[in-house]
Amino acid sequence: MLTIEKYGAIDIGSNAVRLLISSIHEEEGKTTRFKKTSLVRVPIRLGADVFKTKRVSEENIIRMIDAMQAYQLLMKTHKVSRYKACATSAMREAENGNEIVKLIKEKTGIQIDIIDGKSEAAIIAMTDLHELINTDATYLYVDVGGGSTEFTLYHNGNVIASRSFKLGTVRLLNNLVSDQIWGDVESWIKKYIKNYNRIALIGSGGNINNIFKNSGKSAGKPLTFLYLSSYYELLNSLTYEDRIWQLNLNQDRADVIIPAVRIYLSAMKWSGARKIFVPKIGLSDGIIKSLYNDKLNNR
C-alpha cells in the first residue's frame, strides 16, 4: 500500500532563508522516494548584519518573522506532517540569535534550531547521493553558503571526513575571510585527498545550481574546470548591473556568485579535480532525510 507524507525543511542561511517541502512516498518492499514539491527562497542576507556588527538588525528580524509566518502558512496549506528549521553560520554568530529564536517561536510557532558547523556538515552528508555518484569513486562534496562552506570527502560511497569552515560568499564580499582560513581549507583538502586518485567535485548551493542551469548541460553531466574558469573570467569582466542584465541573474545572486565560484575553483585546484557534478541538493535535502530517519528510528 502506498503512503504519502509531506515534510518541511527550513534552512536559515547567511544569504537566504529557504523552505523546501518534499513528498515522502513509501510502499512496502520498495525504495522510499523523496520528491520535491515546493521550494521558496527569500534573500534576507543575515550575514551582512552579523559578520559586521555581531547582531541581526531590527529590519531583518521583522523580515525573518514575516518569512516564518509565510512558511508556517505554506506548510499548513501543504499539510506538512513533520518539519525542522535549522539556522546556520549567521545565526550561530549573532549575539541576539537566541532572542530571535524565542521571538519567532512566540510569533509563528516555528521552533528554530541553531546548529553548529559540525552538525551542519553532518546533515549535509546525510543527503542521499547513491543515485548520483559511482560507489567505486572518490568525490569531494562542497556546499558553499553565505557564511560557511561544508566539505565532505566520499570514497566508495562512504564518508571519509567532513568539516565546516568560516569561508562563505557574504563573508568574502565584506572582506572578512583571512588568509589563514584559506590556508586551513587548502591544508584540510590536501590532507584527506592525498591517498586518493582521480577525485571529482560535487557542488551544491544556489550559485553553482544557477551556473549549471545556464550551462545547457543535461542532468548528470559535469561541468569542467575549464568551463568554470572561463565563467569566472566572464563574471569578473562584467559590472554588477551587467551581470544582472546580460546573465539574467537576480540582484542577490549577481554579487555573491563571484566569491562562490572562487571557492569551487580553489577546491578543484587543491584536490586536483577536473570535473564538478551539480546534483541540486543541500542542507534542506539533508534535513528532510534526517526527519525521515528519525521517523524510522521511532517506529
Secondary structure, 3 states (H helix, E strand, C coil): CEEEEEEEEEEECCCCEEEEEEEEEEECCCCCEEEEEEEEEECCCCHHHHHHHCCCCHHHHHHHHHHHHHHHHHHHHHCCCEEEEEECHHHHHCCCHHHHHHHHHHHHCCCEEECCHHHHHHHHHCCCCCCCCCCCCEEEEEEECCCCEEEEEEECCEEEEEEEECCCHHHHHCCCCCHHHHHHHHHHHHHHHCCCCCEEEEEECHHHHHHHHHHCCCCCCCEEHHHHHHHHHHHHHCCHHHHHHHCCCCCCCCCCHHHHHHHHHHHHHHHCCCEEECCCCCHHHHHHHHHHHHHHHCC
